Amino acid sequence: MAPTQPAIRLWNTRSRAKTALEPTVQPGRVGMYLCGPTVYDRAHLGNARPAVVFDVLARLLRHVYRPANVTYVRNITDVDDKIIARAQALREAGDGRPLEAVVGRLTAETIGWYHQDMGALGVLPPDAEPRATDFVPKMVAMIARLIDAGHAYAAEGHVLFSVASYPGYGALSGRSVEDMIAGARVEVAPYKRDPMDFVLWKPSDAEQPGWDSPWGRGRPGWHIECSAMSHALLGPSFDIHGGGLDLMFPHHENEIAQSRCACPEGDFARIWLHNEMLQVDGRKMSKSLGNFFTVRDLLDSGVPGEVIRFVFLSTHYRKPMDWTAEKAREAETVLRKWRALTAGIEPAASAAPAVIDALSDDLNTAGAIAALHGLAEAGDRAGLKASAGLIGLLEDRMGAWAVDPAIDAGADRRIAGLVAERLRAREARDFARADAIRDRLAAAGVVLKDGPGGTEWEIGPGFDAARLRDAG
């Protein structure tokens, strides 16, 4: 089915230009692949950003093309050297089980954490969530095709991709092979024909997770996992591939090389989207700076998941996002106000055109939030609820955090109504009436903040809901 909404245009990293999304593999149907988590520890804020960004894109695609016509795949990497290293550390700390058993429990526990934490941020499940360990036979088959086509070679129990065999290598990142060697940590190994060649298969010792293959017992390299899983679920050509900017090289560059060489009949991904990195108080998040924290750290400290999501979406995905406590406080104030305005309101049949237009223009979530402010100021409560829902805000399942036992929804609606009445009085130049409303709200413990964008309010100390009855 052809879309009935404005055409979606997305910044294609590969072409370095906005590209109209025109599904041609299966007309009217969209396939999207996102590189998901490597499951060995809690997701930190940087891990969460792509999950939230591409959740919004998936919601937009489902809105435009209908859910049945969208296949959103987000993988799980559950076999990787980092996972094995963490499992070995757990054994050294006293876990006496075999290493493979420790790996199995670690990955299962971490997947559960990831689902809980992303769910707390309003991230909906993807249409498919393949685990790498379920697709190893397909990885082995893809590696064998690469060897047969002269793009890979076996050496000392390893199989490596020959970068020199693919002339298009570097097109995504826009760098030459020489630049990539100079700017990256290239593993030097005697079995490599070229320093840039990368591992498709590596040997496993007796304790490590491993699978039988024509090259001996071993496990797949990270890059081949995504190529095999995307091919199995979306085919040799699909519409959108996403991930963090840090994955562009080498991971995505390697995916393209493998996939195009193993399946020359396909185009692999047509549009590449990369979200920028996350900072904390203007600095790169790192443990050495003491500003590293996980999503669970924030949730456990009392920051609601919906607030985290709002802060994320307030910055365009292609710009660095700066997390600050002040932004979180501002987001909470706005969300409380919007939830008060829409409490008990049925959403409109569709999101407002201004919100859809913003999202269709390279997923401009900051523009969409600006449009939501406009709906709130205009008093369009049904439109606000439907439009916020399109980006995963004001959903009923996310709202428990905003319920203050000392302030019922009726009081919130009364405050919002009085603030709107005060605005109308000021516009009518009935300043005596406006001042009377302000004074009564202050007496009830409601703090008003007038600014260029309108009036914001929040509950102050000593709030007394009963005094609102006298504020009219």
C-alpha positions in Angstrom: 0.0 0.0 0.0 1.4 3.4 -1.0 1.8 5.9 1.9 -0.8 8.5 2.3 1.3 10.8 4.4 4.1 13.2 3.3 7.1 11.4 1.9 9.7 10.4 4.5 13.1 11.9 3.8 16.1 10.6 5.7 19.8 11.6 5.8 21.7 8.8 4.0 25.2 8.6 5.5 26.4 6.9 2.3 25.2 9.5 -0.1 25.6 12.4 2.4 22.2 13.8 1.4 18.6 13.5 2.4 17.0 10.7 0.5 13.4 10.0 -0.1 12.3 6.7 1.3 10.9 4.8 -1.7 10.5 1.1 -0.8 11.3 -0.8 -4.0 12.3 -4.2 -2.8 8.7 -4.9 -1.9 6.7 -1.8 -2.9 4.7 -0.4 0.0 6.6 -2.5 2.5 9.6 -1.4 4.5 12.5 -3.4 6.0 14.8 -1.9 8.7 17.7 -3.4 10.5 19.3 -1.9 13.7 22.5 -3.2 15.3 21.3 -4.1 18.8 23.1 -4.8 22.0 26.1 -7.0 22.8 24.8 -8.6 26.0 27.4 -8.7 28.7 26.4 -5.7 31.0 23.7 -3.2 31.7 22.9 -0.8 28.9 24.4 2.7 29.5 22.8 5.9 28.2 24.8 5.8 24.9 23.4 2.3 24.2 19.9 3.5 24.8 20.0 6.4 22.3 19.8 4.3 19.1 17.1 2.1 20.7 14.9 5.2 21.3 15.7 6.9 18.0 14.9 3.9 15.9 11.9 3.1 18.0 10.5 6.5 16.9 11.3 5.8 13.3 9.6 2.4 13.5 6.5 4.1 14.9 6.5 6.6 12.1 6.9 3.9 9.5 4.0 1.9 11.0 1.9 5.0 11.0 2.6 5.8 7.4 2.8 2.3 5.9 0.6 0.4 8.5 2.2 -2.1 11.0 1.7 -5.2 8.7 3.9 -3.6 6.1 6.9 -2.8 8.3 9.6 -5.3 9.4 11.8 -3.8 12.0 14.7 -6.1 13.0 17.0 -5.4 16.0 19.5 -8.1 16.7 21.1 -9.4 19.9 24.8 -10.3 19.8 25.1 -13.1 22.3 28.5 -14.6 21.2 31.4 -12.2 21.3 34.9 -11.8 22.9 33.6 -9.2 25.4 30.9 -11.7 26.6 33.5 -14.4 27.0 35.9 -12.1 28.9 33.1 -11.1 31.3 32.2 -14.8 31.8 35.8 -15.6 32.5 36.0 -12.8 35.1 32.9 -14.2 36.8 34.6 -17.6 37.0 37.7 -16.1 38.5 35.4 -14.4 41.0 34.1 -17.8 42.2 31.5 -19.1 39.7 32.6 -22.7 39.4 30.4 -23.7 36.4 31.8 -24.5 33.0 32.6 -21.4 30.9 29.8 -22.0 28.4 27.3 -22.3 31.2 28.4 -19.0 32.7 28.1 -17.4 29.2 24.6 -18.8 28.8 23.4 -17.4 32.2 25.2 -14.1 31.6 23.6 -13.5 28.2 20.1 -14.6 29.4 20.3 -12.3 32.4 21.6 -9.3 30.4 18.9 -9.7 27.7 16.3 -9.6 30.4 17.8 -6.4 31.8 17.9 -4.9 28.4 14.3 -5.6 27.8 13.3 -4.1 31.2 15.4 -1.0 30.8 14.3 -0.2 27.2 10.7 -1.0 28.1 11.0 1.6 30.9 12.1 4.2 28.2 9.0 3.4 26.1 10.8 1.4 23.5 8.4 -1.1 21.8 9.6 -4.6 20.9 10.9 -4.9 17.3 9.2 -7.1 14.8 12.1 -9.6 15.0 14.9 -9.9 17.5 17.3 -12.5 16.2 20.1 -13.8 18.5 23.4 -14.5 16.8 23.7 -18.0 18.3 20.6 -19.1 16.5 22.0 -18.1 13.1 25.5 -19.6 13.2 24.8 -22.2 10.4 23.7 -19.3 8.1 27.0 -17.5 9.0 29.0 -20.5 8.1 27.2 -20.8 4.8 27.8 -17.1 4.0 31.5 -17.4 4.9 31.8 -20.5 2.6 30.2 -18.4 -0.3 32.8 -15.7 0.3 35.7 -18.2 0.2 34.3 -19.7 -3.0 34.0 -16.3 -4.6 37.6 -15.4 -3.8 36.7 -12.7 -1.2 37.9 -14.7 1.9 40.6 -17.2 2.9 41.2 -19.7 5.6 44.4 -19.4 7.7 45.4 -21.1 10.9 41.9 -21.9 12.0 40.7 -18.4 11.1 38.8 -17.2 8.1 39.4 -13.6 7.0 37.8 -11.3 4.5 40.1 -9.9 1.9 39.5 -6.2 1.9 41.5 -5.7 -1.3 38.9 -7.9 -3.1 36.2 -5.4 -2.7 36.9 -2.1 -4.5 34.0 -0.3 -2.8 35.5 -0.6 0.7 35.5 2.8 2.4 32.5 4.3 0.5 30.3 4.5 3.6 32.8 6.3 5.8 34.4 8.2 2.9 37.9 7.3 3.9 40.6 5.5 2.0 42.1 2.3 3.2 45.3 4.1 4.1 43.3 6.6 6.2 41.5 3.8 7.9 44.7 2.0 8.8 46.2 5.2 10.2 43.1 6.1 12.3 42.2 2.7 13.6 43.6 -0.1 15.8 44.3 -2.7 13.2 45.0 -6.2 14.6 48.4 -7.4 13.4 48.5 -11.2 12.9 50.9 -13.4 11.0 48.0 -15.2 9.3 46.7 -12.0 7.7 47.5 -11.3 4.1 46.8 -7.6 4.6 46.6 -5.7 7.9 43.0 -4.5 7.0 41.6 -8.0 6.5 39.1 -8.8 9.2 38.0 -12.0 10.9 34.9 -13.9 9.7 35.6 -17.0 11.8 37.9 -17.7 14.7 38.9 -20.8 16.6 37.5 -21.6 20.0 39.3 -23.6 22.7 37.8 -26.5 24.6 36.1 -24.2 27.1 34.9 -21.4 24.9 31.5 -21.4 23.1 32.1 -23.0 19.7 30.4 -24.6 16.7 31.7 -27.1 14.1 32.6 -25.7 10.7 34.7 -26.6 7.7 37.6 -24.7 9.3 37.4 -26.3 12.7 35.5 -25.7 15.9 35.1 -22.0 16.4 32.8 -19.0 16.5 31.8 -16.2 14.2 33.4 -12.7 14.0 31.1 -9.9 15.1 30.6 -8.4 11.6 29.4 -11.5 9.8 26.7 -11.9 12.4 24.7 -8.9 11.3 25.2 -9.7 7.6 23.8 -13.2 8.1 20.9 -12.2 10.3 19.8 -9.3 8.1 20.0 -11.5 5.0 17.9 -14.2 6.7 15.2 -11.9 7.8 15.1 -9.0 5.3 16.8 -10.5 2.2 19.8 -9.4 0.1 18.3 -5.9 -0.3 16.3 -3.8 2.2 15.5 -0.2 2.9 17.1 1.1 6.1 20.1 0.1 8.2 20.8 2.0 11.5 23.1 2.3 14.3 25.4 4.6 16.3 28.0 6.7 14.6 30.7 4.7 16.3 29.6 1.6 14.3 30.2 3.2 10.9 33.8 2.0 10.8 34.7 -0.7 11.0 31.4 -2.6 11.7 29.1 -1.2 9.0 31.9 -0.8 6.5 32.6 -4.5 7.0 29.0 -5.5 6.8 28.7 -3.8 3.4 31.8 -5.6 2.0 30.7 -9.0 3.2 27.1 -8.7 2.2 27.7 -7.2 -1.3 30.3 -9.9 -2.0 28.4 -12.8 -0.7 25.1 -11.7 -2.3 26.1 -9.7 -5.4 22.5 -9.9 -6.7 21.4 -7.5 -3.9 22.1 -3.9 -2.8 22.2 -4.7 0.9 20.9 -1.5 2.7 19.7 1.4 0.6 19.7 4.1 3.3 22.1 4.2 6.2 21.2 6.2 9.3 23.6 6.9 12.2 22.8 8.7 15.4 25.5 10.9 17.0 27.1 10.2 20.4 25.9 11.1 23.9 27.7 13.4 26.3 27.1 14.1 30.0 27.4 17.8 31.0 29.2 18.6 27.9 31.9 15.8 28.2 32.2 12.4 26.7 30.7 9.8 29.1 33.5 7.7 30.6 34.2 5.8 33.8 37.5 7.7 34.2 35.6 11.0 34.3 33.1 9.7 36.9 30.1 10.6 34.6 29.3 7.1 33.4 26.0 5.7 34.3 23.5 3.1 33.0 19.9 3.5 32.3 19.2 1.5 35.4 21.3 3.9 37.5 19.0 6.8 36.4 15.8 4.8 36.9 16.8 3.7 40.3 17.8 7.3 41.3 14.2 8.3 40.6 14.4 9.7 37.0 11.3 8.4 35.2 11.9 6.6 31.9 9.6 8.9 30.1 11.7 11.9 31.2 14.8 10.2 29.9 13.1 9.6 26.5 11.9 13.2 26.3 15.5 14.5 26.9 16.8 12.1 24.2 14.2 13.3 21.7 14.7 17.0 22.4 17.9 16.8 20.3 18.0 15.8 16.7 19.5 12.3 16.3 22.4 13.5 14.1 23.6 16.0 16.7 25.5 15.1 19.9 23.1 14.8 22.8 24.1 16.3 26.1 22.5 14.8 29.2 22.2 17.2 32.1 20.2 17.1 35.4 18.7 20.5 34.4 17.3 19.1 31.1 15.8 16.2 33.1 14.1 18.6 35.5 12.7 20.7 32.6 11.4 17.6 30.8 9.7 16.4 34.0 7.9 19.8 34.3 6.7 19.7 30.7 5.5 16.1 30.9 3.6 16.7 34.2 1.9 19.7 32.6 1.0 17.7 29.4 -0.2 14.7 31.4 -2.5 17.0 33.4 -3.9 18.5 30.3 -4.6 15.1 28.7 -5.8 13.2 31.7 -8.9 11.3 30.9 -8.9 12.6 27.3 -9.3 10.2 24.3 -6.6 10.8 21.7 -7.5 12.2 18.3 -7.8 9.8 15.4 -4.4 10.8 14.1 -1.4 12.8 15.0 -1.3 16.5 14.0 0.1 17.2 10.5 2.8 19.4 12.0 4.2 16.5 14.1 4.1 14.1 11.2 5.8 16.6 8.9 8.6 17.2 11.4 9.2 13.5 11.8 9.0 12.9 8.1 11.8 15.4 7.6 14.8 13.3 8.7 13.2 12.3 12.0 13.2 15.8 13.4 12.0 14.9 16.9 13.0 18.3 18.3 10.6 19.9 15.7 7.9 17.4 16.7 8.3 18.4 20.4 8.0 22.1 19.4 4.8 21.2 17.6 3.5 19.4 20.7 4.1 22.6 22.7 2.0 24.4 20.1 -0.9 21.9 20.6 -0.7 22.3 24.3 -0.8 26.1 24.1 -3.8 25.9 21.7 -5.6 23.7 24.2 -5.9 20.8 21.6 -5.8 18.1 24.2 -6.9 15.2 22.0 -4.4 16.2 19.3 -1.6 16.6 21.9 -2.3 13.1 23.3 -2.3 11.4 19.8 0.7 13.3 18.6 2.8 12.7 21.7 1.9 9.0 21.4 3.5 8.9 17.9 6.9 9.6 19.5 6.2 7.4 22.6 5.2 10.1 25.1 2.0 10.4 27.2 1.2 6.7 26.7 -1.0 5.4 29.5 1.5 2.6 30.2 4.2 5.1 30.9 2.3 7.4 33.1 2.4 5.9 36.6 5.5 8.0 37.6 3.5 11.2 37.1 0.8 10.3 39.6 1.5 12.2 42.8 -0.7 10.8 45.7 -0.9 14.3 47.1 -2.2 15.8 43.8 -5.1 14.1 42.0 -5.7 14.4 38.3 -8.6 16.7 38.9 -6.4 19.2 40.7 -3.9 19.1 37.8 -6.6 19.8 35.3 -8.0 22.6 37.5 -4.5 24.2 37.6 -4.1 23.9 33.8 -7.5 25.4 33.3 -6.8 28.3 35.6 -3.5 29.0 33.9 -5.3 29.1 30.5 -8.0 31.4 31.9 -5.3 33.7 33.3 -3.7 33.8 29.8 -7.1 34.7 28.2 -7.6 37.5 30.8 -4.2 38.9 30.0 -4.9 38.8 26.3 -8.2 40.7 27.0 -6.2 43.2 29.1 -8.3 42.2 32.2 -5.2 42.5 34.4 -7.1 42.6 37.6 -8.6 39.2 36.8 -5.3 37.8 35.7 -3.6 39.0 38.9 -6.3 37.5 41.1 -5.9 34.1 39.5 -2.1 34.3 39.9 -2.5 35.2 43.6 -5.0 32.4 44.3 -2.8 29.9 42.6 0.2 31.1 44.6 -1.8 30.8 47.8 -2.5 27.2 46.8 1.2 26.5 46.4 1.4 26.6 42.6 4.4 28.3 41.1 4.0 30.1 37.8 6.8 30.9 35.4 6.0 33.4 32.6 8.3 33.3 29.6 8.4 34.0 25.9 7.0 30.6 25.1 4.0 31.0 27.5 3.4 30.1 31.1 4.8 27.0 32.8 3.7 25.9 36.2 4.8 23.5 38.9 3.7 22.3 42.3 5.6 24.1 45.1 6.1 23.3 48.7 3.0 23.3 50.9 0.6 22.7 48.1 -3.0 22.7 49.2 -5.4 21.3 46.6 -8.4 22.4 48.6 -7.5 26.1 48.1 -7.9 25.7 44.3 -11.6 25.8 44.8 -11.1 29.5 45.9 -9.0 30.3 42.8 -11.9 31.1 40.5 
